[in-house]
Amino acid sequence: MKLLNETPTPEELEIYGAFQEWMASYDGGDIEGIMKWMAPDVLSVGTGRDEISRSSEAIREGFSRDFGELDELRLIDGFVTVKARGDAGWLFFQAVYGVNVKGEPIRYETRRTVVFRKIEGRWIQEHLHHSIPDRTQSDHRSFPVGPITAGRYSILFTSSRDAIIMASRWDRSILEANMAALGMYGLSEERMLNSRLDDLMDDDELTAFLRRVNSSPKEGGLFQAVHRGPSGPFPVEISVRITELEGRSIVVMVVRDTTSRVETERALRRSEERLRLAMEANEDGLWELDVPTMTMYVSGSSWGGSGDVEERFPYRAWREMAHRDDRDDIDKALTGHLDRGDEYRIEYRMDRGDGRWRWVLERGRVVDRRSDGFPLRMIGTIMDVDRRKRIEEERLELTKKLEKMASIDKLTGILNRQRFESLLQEKMDRRRLPLCLIMFDLDRFKDLNDARGHLEGDRALVLASEAVSGRLRVGDLFGRWGGDEFMVALEQDLDKSLIVAEDLRKRICDALGDGFQGVTASFGLALWNGKASLENLSNMADEALYRAKKDGRNRVVVFDDAGYN
């Protein structure tokens, strides 16, 4: 800190020396060293988090909170002017610091006026006026929010697959919209920002929308609607909330295109309708089994009979019309009913003479027995359920597709966050130990998106996920946590998991190769102790990842209670 006095007096030099000692404590984050140079009733204006502090204890609290936020504090430039008269003096200085707040580099400027009083041979600060000329700082912290923090919110806004639209509540003019909204409605950014909510829906839908908005509770509402897109009307699910922004009443609207879901539900309803019609149109075949002779009597032309004339079959011949893979099951079901009274109800495949296997449902019961309980006669029905079985298979396939849509990340094809958390929680509930959680993301991914666009960013994410998937075992969990963050859960100890993480890091670097120069991967590991919650475990992995990023990226860091390894 340069002294500007051309010919300082001895008292001024003493004040300057006291100030230098005070600044050395400040630069080192030594709270006790700072406070020993202040009077107990020192007056401070604009210091720490408080606008006005009237005691050294309040100043101590302010400095403690400030230093708690800082990862680094270094003086870049500064100068001092000192004046002294007898046992009183004042000092003015300006300084520029390089500050690192939670990994975020910030240039921090300050001006201070300090009043000193000489007490028992020591120069003590009686009054400290501290001003921060950077007007971008927030009210609740001593240091301004930097571009990285702002960028994180921007990423959340732009990367959402749902449309996010902010509009004025009163004139409904659109103030902001993300990329998903532009694609959903087929509008350029310029045209979208010159539009109103009225332009996104028909008049009837707009009337219903305004009614719902005005009646929504404070925390917002969720409802269905139909909007207009580049290909015509399409169904949507809307989450809406009213809030205040820069003194204006704002409508925040999150819109999800539900076309696929509606079509799937419609297909399910059609399947159910086909099933109902098939069941109503079908006629049951009736049969009777003479148990002592094992002879079948069947009525119904579609089941081997001739109209209302009953046909006779040896049970063996009837059984041979069933698919060979189903015959043992038929025998077991029949024996269980005749011997033990079990319910006789079985579905099996049957060739009804046209060379095609059809599913049938056969039910029956014993209706006549001898005095000793031996079964004499059994009657039952047989129904063609082939259509129903096919429809059930279609519905099962649709259900599987829906489950996959709900569990798989669309871009990478791996587990999404919700499904990953669910499966990991199951492992933790079963106390599967050892269990290690790995969190990683791509270094400089935002720079890649900004420089080469989101399509290239998506391609990097796909290559990275494929590289990891090729290394993991069948039982390992691998999911996309969000953005360029991924999670891996391994049922093995920390040493083995560390080897896997290092191998994954190298594989990702190799997969990205020269096509994505500078894009690497940072990893954070946390070993589950059998007690921590899923949230706490993921936070530990996240903290380790944060340390890996801070320590230079492209590395693996392990979290433990004592620090980082």
Secondary structure, 3 states (H helix, E strand, C coil): CEECCCCCCHHHHHHHHHHHHHHHHHHCCCHHHHHCCEEEEEEEECCCCCCEECCHHHHHHHHHHHHHHEEEEEEEEEEEEEEEECCEEEEEEEEEEEEEECCEEEEEEEEEEEEEEEECCEEEEEEEEEECCCCCCCCCCCCCCCHHHHHHHHHHHHHCCCEEEEEECCCCEEEEECHHHHHHHCCCHHHHHCCEHHHHCCHHHHHHHHHHHHHCCCCCEEEEEEEEECCEEEEEEEEEEEEEECCEEEEEEEEEECHHHHHHHHHHHHHHHHHHHHHHHCCCEEEEEECCCCEEEEECHHHCCECCECEEEEHHHHHHCECCCCHHHHHHHHHHHHHHCCCEEEEEEEECCCCCEEEEEEEEEEEEECCCCCEEEEEEEEEECHHHHHHHHHHHHHHHHHHHHHHECCCCCCECHHHHHHHHHHHHHCCCCCCEEEEEEECCHHHHHHHHCHHHHHHHHHHHHHHHHCCCCCCCEEEEEECCEEEEEECCCHHHHHHHHHHHHHHHHHHHHHHHCCCCEEEEEEECCCCCCHHHHHHHHHHHHHHHHHCCCCCEEEEECCEEC
